[in-house]
Amino acid sequence: MRFAFIRVFFALFLFLAIVSCSSGGYDESANRSIFDFENELELDHLHWECGTFMERDTRHATSGQYSLRLEMYPHFDYPGFKCYLEEGCRGGKRLLVDIYNPGEQAIRLSYRIDDRKDGPPYEDRANGRFDALPGANVFAVELAGLRTSGTGRLMDAASLTSLALFVHQPEKPIVLFFDNIRLEGQ
């Protein structure tokens, strides 16, 4: 009887040790949240562009209860927003942003990624475009091998300073929702 109890206890201990040491499934620690708009203080880390109205909103949130609602107006060259990446993107494989387009047509967004704080010229930063289709979208940038648009210089993910998402000279007001700006693959 005593040996049966010891065997059961040992088997249970072994089972728990195996289960607790396994690492299958999603690893939350492999991702780092940059902005999820749950705290109003996060808005202080955004650069407010002319022709843009921003506010926290409870619609279309993908992380927590709030998203960032952006209204971009015509008669301005580059309405949108810019967030400062104060900790860079060290160790991340991809930079992602959840974007919800409530409209019926795709919206062409431009992006700008800087790895210098002095506002480098077009050719010495990463630039590109992304179509936000109606509904939910994920904007993703692969950080390994990210190069500047003109000089082809390899950018250092650990030194990235900002991400800007904007529309070039919209013809009519545009509304988009942004949430869960994050690094994946830490």
N, C-alpha and C positions, 0 to 999 in steps of 0.2 A: 504494500500500500504506500509506504513511504517513498519507494523508488518510482512508483507511478506518478506520485505528486511531483517529485523532482523532475521527471521526464516532461510532464505537462508544463511545469514552470519554465524549464529550459527551452522547450519548443516555443512557448509564448514569447519569451525573451528574445529568441533568435528571430522569430517572425517580426516583432516590433523593431528590432535592429535593422533588418533588411528593408522594411517599409520606410523607416525614417531616413535611411541612407540613400534610397533611390531618388533620382532627380528627373524623372519623366515629367512631361507636360510643360506648361507655360511657366517661365521663370520671370516673375515680376521684377526681380532685381536687375534683370538684363535691360530694363528700360528706365529712362529718367525723364520725369515730367519737367518741362521748362515753363509752360504757362497752361493753366486749365481754367482760369478766370473765376475760380471759387472765392478769391479774396480780392476786394476792391483795390488793395495796395498794388496788385500786379499791374494795374492800369498805369501806374507811375513809370513803369519800365517800357511803355510803348511810346513811340514818337507819333504825335498827332499831325497828320498831313492836311493841308488846306483842301477843302472840298470833300472832307470826310467827317461823318458823325459816327462816334463809337459809343456803345453802352453794353453793359452786361444784360443778358436776356436768358429767360428760362427755356426758351424753345431751342430745339436741335442740339442740346448739350450731349456730348459723348463721354465726358469725364465729369462726374459730379452733377450738380444742378444747373450750372450756368455755362453759357457760351458767350462769345463776343459778337454782337450784331454790328455790322459795318454798313453804313449807307454812303455810297460814293456818288458825287454829283457831277453833272456836265459843267463845261466852261472852266475846268481845271485840268492841267496837263497829266498829273499822276496821282489821283486820289487813291488812298489805300492806307496801309499801316506798316510800321517798321518796329520790330521788337529787338531789344538788345540781348545778346547772348552773353551775359556777364560771366558765365563759367565756361565759355567756349563749348565745344562739342567733343572733348577728349574722350576717346574710347568708344564713341558711337559709330555705328555702321551706316545708319540712315537718320535723316531729319524728317519728321512727319508732321503734318498739320491736317486735322479733320476740317473739311469745308462743306457747308450745306448751301446749295443754290435753290432758293424757293421759287425761282422763275421758271419759265417754260422753255427758255433757250440757253444754250451754253454761253458761259462768260469767259472770255480770254483774259487770263491773269498773267501778268509779268512778275518775275521774281528777281531779286537782287540779293546776293550773299557777299558780305565783306569779311575780310580777315585782317583788315587794318582799320584803326579808329579815325584816320584822317580823311575819310570819304574819298576813296580812290576813284580815279576816272574809269569810265566804262570798260576799257580794255584790261584793267587790272582788278577786276572783280568777276564773280560768276553771275551770269545773267541768263534768263531763259523764259519760256512761256509754258503755261499750263491751262488747259480748258476745263473749267468747272462745269460739268454737265448738270442738268436739272436733278435735284436730289442730293444724296450723300456722295462725297468724294474724299479721297485721301491724296493730298499732295505729298510726294516723297522725293527726297534727293539723296542719292548715294554719296556718302562722304569720301569714301576711298577713291582716289583718282579725280576728285573735284578740281577742275582747272579754271583759271580765269578765261574770260571770253575772247580777249584780244591777244594777249601775250602767251597764253597757254601755260602760264606758271602753275605748278602744282600747289594747291592751297593746303594749309595746315589746319585740319579740323579742330585741333586744340586751341587755335588762335582765332576761330571765327568770332566776329564781334556783333553781327546783326543779320537779320533776315527781313526783307521787305517784300510784301505782296501788294500789288497795285494794278489798276486798270489804266490804260493809256487813253486819255481824252474820251471818256464815255459820252455817248450821244444822248442818253437819258439816265435818270437815277437808277442805281444798281444797289441791291441789298444782298449781302452774303453773311453767313454765320460761320465763325471760326472757333475751334475748340481743340484742346488736347495737343498743344504743340509739344513735341517730345523727341527724345533720342531713342532709337531702338538698337539693340545689340551691344549694350555696354559690356 
